[in-house]
Amino acid sequence: MISVNEKGLAIIDEMLDWEEELKVKSIELENGATVIDCGVNMEGGYDAGIYLSRLCLADLADVSYTKFNLDGLPVPAVQVATDHPTIACMASQYAGWRISVGKYFGMGSGPARALGLKPKELYEEIGYKDDFDAAVLVMESGEIPNVEVVDYIAKHCSVDPENVYIAVAPTASIAGSVQISARVVETGIHKLESIGFDINTIQSGFGIAPIAPIVGDDTKCMGSTNDCVIYCGETYYTVNYEDSEKLAEFVSKVPSTTSRDYGKPFYTTFKEAEFDFFKVDAGMFAPAKITVNNLADQKTYTSGRINTGILLESFGAKEV
């Protein structure tokens, strides 16, 4: 079976070889762990964003840049294609590990989750298990993780601290913005899983999402980066699903348009919810549009729509 951490470590080695070119910096902590700063104190950028995205996906997807047209305004976008959707997106990329140690907090994603089984039920559902002596994690945080954080991660992943590798970038950074938009395929799969679809029937995935500009602090940027997927994220999946009628029903329920909170920038929704995620409709976290080609009946199903107006509002774009 593919080891997502082994593949992730190979990307870490590339990043260490190209630190200057990527505008990142590696830091060796007292316990021997390696942290790569991709935007906390370093500049980072689009190249670092691609590497972060590849790390999240355990290099089991092709990640590249393209262009998205927002009502005549061309903005950068990222496209993702994978033939290993459940392993790349769910066993690795999904931000399923909330790491809180002392005053430190960050969202953990990437290969190390498979060692810590975060969350365990998901790995049982997709039948995946990794066994590797190094843990590779991507952290969305505005702070560099310390020794205590690494020790916590090492313990949960059953590896030595010196074998922990963390790449970190805040939401309010170019690299951070890129890796969030690169979650467009994963977001659709996660929504499918949440409504009861058997995600093991997904054979491949493809998606495109605009990349948000820096619009403020991490909380403000969390809004705009989510909006890129919610209002303009497009996904395409190949599945092998026997029940055509049920598949059509699932596809109709996936897009963000089905959420009660749809229709305004996510930051506005989050603020109205008093910045409490539990008060926000979880169904909001989904791509704007989904298309599914079913190998079983050789038919294609599509649902949802692109809403460029909300994204322009979220970006605060003004013509001068």
KABEL-V245100 format. One record per residue. N is the residue number from 1. RES is the residue in three letters. PHI is phi as a letter, one per 20 degrees, with the letter a starting at -180 (none if undefined). PSI is psi in radians with two decimals (999 if undefined). D_CENTER is the distance of its C-alpha to the mean C-alpha in whole Angstrom. Layout:
n	res	phi	psi	d_center
N	RES	PHI	PSI	D_CENTER
N	RES	PHI	PSI	D_CENTER
This chain:
n	res	phi	psi	d_center
1	MET	none	2.53	23
2	ILE	f	2.32	20
3	SER	e	1.97	19
4	VAL	f	-0.54	15
5	ASN	f	-0.61	17
6	GLU	f	-0.73	19
7	LYS	f	-0.63	17
8	GLY	f	-0.66	15
9	LEU	f	-0.60	18
10	ALA	f	-0.62	20
11	ILE	f	-0.69	17
12	ILE	g	-0.77	18
13	ASP	g	-0.70	21
14	GLU	f	-0.75	21
15	MET	f	-0.67	19
16	LEU	f	-0.54	22
17	ASP	f	-0.41	24
18	TRP	c	0.59	23
19	GLU	g	-0.87	23
20	GLU	f	-0.78	25
21	GLU	f	-0.61	24
22	LEU	e	-0.13	20
23	LYS	m	0.74	21
24	VAL	c	3.01	20
25	LYS	b	2.32	22
26	SER	e	2.54	22
27	ILE	c	2.22	24
28	GLU	e	2.09	26
29	LEU	e	2.96	26
30	GLU	g	-0.50	29
31	ASN	e	0.15	28
32	GLY	n	-0.09	27
33	ALA	f	2.69	24
34	THR	d	2.20	22
35	VAL	d	2.32	19
36	ILE	d	2.00	18
37	ASP	e	1.98	18
38	CYS	d	0.20	16
39	GLY	r	0.02	17
40	VAL	f	-1.07	18
41	ASN	d	-0.21	22
42	MET	d	2.85	21
43	GLU	f	-0.70	21
44	GLY	l	-2.64	18
45	GLY	q	-2.82	17
46	TYR	f	-0.70	16
47	ASP	f	-0.77	16
48	ALA	f	-0.61	15
49	GLY	f	-0.70	12
50	ILE	f	-0.76	12
51	TYR	f	-0.71	13
52	LEU	f	-0.75	10
53	SER	f	-0.75	8
54	ARG	f	-0.70	10
55	LEU	f	-0.83	10
56	CYS	g	-0.71	7
57	LEU	e	0.12	8
58	ALA	l	0.53	12
59	ASP	l	0.52	13
60	LEU	d	0.42	14
61	ALA	b	2.68	12
62	ASP	e	2.15	14
63	VAL	c	2.17	12
64	SER	b	2.92	15
65	TYR	e	2.61	16
66	THR	b	-2.87	18
67	LYS	c	2.52	19
68	PHE	c	2.37	19
69	ASN	e	1.95	22
70	LEU	d	1.50	22
71	ASP	l	0.81	26
72	GLY	n	-0.17	27
73	LEU	e	1.92	25
74	PRO	f	2.21	23
75	VAL	c	2.67	19
76	PRO	f	2.61	17
77	ALA	b	2.85	14
78	VAL	c	2.47	12
79	GLN	c	2.50	12
80	VAL	c	2.34	11
81	ALA	c	2.31	13
82	THR	b	2.50	14
83	ASP	d	0.14	17
84	HIS	c	1.01	15
85	PRO	f	-0.74	13
86	THR	f	-0.68	13
87	ILE	f	-0.87	13
88	ALA	f	-0.82	10
89	CYS	e	-0.70	8
90	MET	e	-0.74	10
91	ALA	f	-0.38	12
92	SER	c	-1.10	9
93	GLN	f	-0.66	6
94	TYR	g	2.24	6
95	ALA	f	1.27	6
96	GLY	d	0.23	10
97	TRP	c	1.81	12
98	ARG	e	1.95	14
99	ILE	d	1.99	16
100	SER	c	1.92	19
101	VAL	c	1.98	22
102	GLY	m	-2.19	25
103	LYS	e	0.00	24
104	TYR	e	2.40	21
105	PHE	b	2.43	17
106	GLY	a	2.71	14
107	MET	e	2.12	11
108	GLY	e	2.34	10
109	SER	b	2.98	8
110	GLY	o	-3.03	9
111	PRO	g	-0.65	12
112	ALA	g	-0.44	14
113	ARG	g	-0.58	13
114	ALA	f	-0.45	15
115	LEU	e	-0.66	18
116	GLY	e	-0.10	18
117	LEU	l	1.06	17
118	LYS	d	1.76	15
119	PRO	e	2.66	16
120	LYS	f	-0.69	19
121	GLU	f	-0.63	19
122	LEU	f	-0.77	16
123	TYR	f	-0.56	17
124	GLU	f	-0.67	21
125	GLU	f	-0.71	20
126	ILE	e	-0.06	18
127	GLY	m	0.74	21
128	TYR	c	2.46	19
129	LYS	b	2.37	20
130	ASP	d	2.58	20
131	ASP	b	1.69	23
132	PHE	b	2.70	22
133	ASP	e	0.13	24
134	ALA	c	2.54	21
135	ALA	d	2.21	18
136	VAL	d	2.11	15
137	LEU	c	2.54	12
138	VAL	d	2.23	10
139	MET	d	2.20	11
140	GLU	e	1.80	10
141	SER	a	2.70	14
142	GLY	e	0.13	17
143	GLU	c	2.63	19
144	ILE	f	2.21	20
145	PRO	f	2.49	20
146	ASN	e	-3.05	23
147	VAL	f	-0.73	25
148	GLU	f	-0.69	25
149	VAL	f	-0.79	21
150	VAL	f	-0.75	21
151	ASP	f	-0.67	24
152	TYR	f	-0.80	22
153	ILE	f	-0.80	19
154	ALA	g	-0.73	22
155	LYS	f	-0.79	24
156	HIS	f	-0.44	21
157	CYS	e	-0.04	20
158	SER	l	0.79	24
159	VAL	c	2.86	24
160	ASP	f	2.54	26
161	PRO	g	-0.61	25
162	GLU	f	-0.17	26
163	ASN	d	0.37	23
164	VAL	d	2.26	20
165	TYR	c	2.15	18
166	ILE	c	2.24	16
167	ALA	d	2.24	14
168	VAL	c	2.45	13
169	ALA	b	2.46	13
170	PRO	f	2.85	13
171	THR	f	-0.70	12
172	ALA	e	1.08	15
173	SER	b	2.74	15
174	ILE	f	-0.82	14
175	ALA	f	-0.71	12
176	GLY	f	-0.71	10
177	SER	f	-0.72	10
178	VAL	f	-0.86	9
179	GLN	f	-0.43	6
180	ILE	f	-0.77	5
181	SER	f	-0.51	7
182	ALA	f	-0.01	6
183	ARG	e	0.12	3
184	VAL	g	-0.75	7
185	VAL	f	-0.77	8
186	GLU	f	-0.69	7
187	THR	f	-0.71	7
188	GLY	f	-0.71	11
189	ILE	f	-0.73	11
190	HIS	f	-0.70	11
191	LYS	f	-0.74	13
192	LEU	g	-0.77	15
193	GLU	f	-0.67	16
194	SER	f	-0.40	16
195	ILE	d	0.17	19
196	GLY	o	0.11	21
197	PHE	f	2.50	20
198	ASP	f	1.71	20
199	ILE	f	-0.21	17
200	ASN	f	-0.20	19
201	THR	e	-0.07	21
202	ILE	e	2.15	18
203	GLN	e	-0.60	19
204	SER	b	2.84	17
205	GLY	b	2.58	14
206	PHE	b	2.50	14
207	GLY	b	2.73	12
208	ILE	c	2.40	13
209	ALA	b	2.47	12
210	PRO	f	2.80	13
211	ILE	d	2.20	13
212	ALA	f	2.50	14
213	PRO	f	2.96	17
214	ILE	f	2.06	18
215	VAL	d	0.04	19
216	GLY	q	-2.56	20
217	ASP	f	-3.05	19
218	ASP	g	-0.68	16
219	THR	f	-0.76	17
220	LYS	f	-0.75	18
221	CYS	f	-0.48	15
222	MET	f	-0.64	12
223	GLY	f	-0.90	14
224	SER	f	-0.62	14
225	THR	f	-0.69	11
226	ASN	f	-0.65	10
227	ASP	f	-0.54	13
228	CYS	g	-0.70	12
229	VAL	e	-0.79	10
230	ILE	f	-0.71	13
231	TYR	d	-0.35	16
232	CYS	c	0.14	15
233	GLY	f	2.26	12
234	GLU	d	2.30	14
235	THR	c	2.68	14
236	TYR	b	2.21	16
237	TYR	c	2.58	17
238	THR	d	2.20	20
239	VAL	c	2.94	21
240	ASN	c	1.56	24
241	TYR	c	2.17	25
242	GLU	f	-0.60	29
243	ASP	e	1.69	29
244	SER	f	-0.73	29
245	GLU	f	-0.74	30
246	LYS	f	-0.67	27
247	LEU	f	-0.80	25
248	ALA	g	-0.66	26
249	GLU	f	-0.76	25
250	PHE	f	-0.83	22
251	VAL	g	-0.68	21
252	SER	f	-0.40	23
253	LYS	e	-0.15	21
254	VAL	f	-0.85	17
255	PRO	g	2.67	17
256	SER	f	-0.37	16
257	THR	f	-0.34	20
258	THR	e	-0.13	21
259	SER	e	2.53	20
260	ARG	f	-0.36	23
261	ASP	e	0.09	21
262	TYR	f	2.52	20
263	GLY	p	-0.01	22
264	LYS	b	2.77	22
265	PRO	g	2.49	19
266	PHE	f	-0.61	17
267	TYR	g	-0.69	18
268	THR	f	-0.80	22
269	THR	f	-0.76	21
270	PHE	f	-0.72	19
271	LYS	f	-0.74	22
272	GLU	f	-0.46	24
273	ALA	e	0.24	23
274	GLU	l	0.63	24
275	PHE	l	0.61	21
276	ASP	d	1.90	20
277	PHE	g	-0.54	17
278	PHE	f	-0.26	20
279	LYS	e	-0.08	22
280	VAL	e	2.39	19
281	ASP	f	2.08	19
282	ALA	f	-0.42	16
283	GLY	f	-0.20	16
284	MET	f	-0.51	15
285	PHE	e	1.45	11
286	ALA	b	2.75	12
287	PRO	f	2.76	12
288	ALA	f	-0.60	16
289	LYS	b	2.44	17
290	ILE	c	2.42	17
291	THR	c	2.35	19
292	VAL	c	2.18	20
293	ASN	e	2.10	23
294	ASN	d	2.05	25
295	LEU	f	-0.48	27
296	ALA	f	-0.72	29
297	ASP	d	0.00	31
298	GLN	l	0.65	30
299	LYS	d	2.82	29
300	THR	c	2.34	26
301	TYR	c	2.48	24
302	THR	b	2.64	22
303	SER	b	2.66	22
304	GLY	n	3.12	20
305	ARG	b	2.73	21
306	ILE	e	2.43	20
307	ASN	c	1.52	21
308	THR	f	-0.50	21
309	GLY	f	-0.77	23
310	ILE	f	-0.67	21
311	LEU	f	-0.68	19
312	LEU	f	-0.69	22
313	GLU	f	-0.75	23
314	SER	f	-0.68	19
315	PHE	f	-0.34	20
316	GLY	m	0.55	23
317	ALA	f	2.29	24
318	LYS	c	2.36	28
319	GLU	e	2.32	31
320	VAL	c	999	33
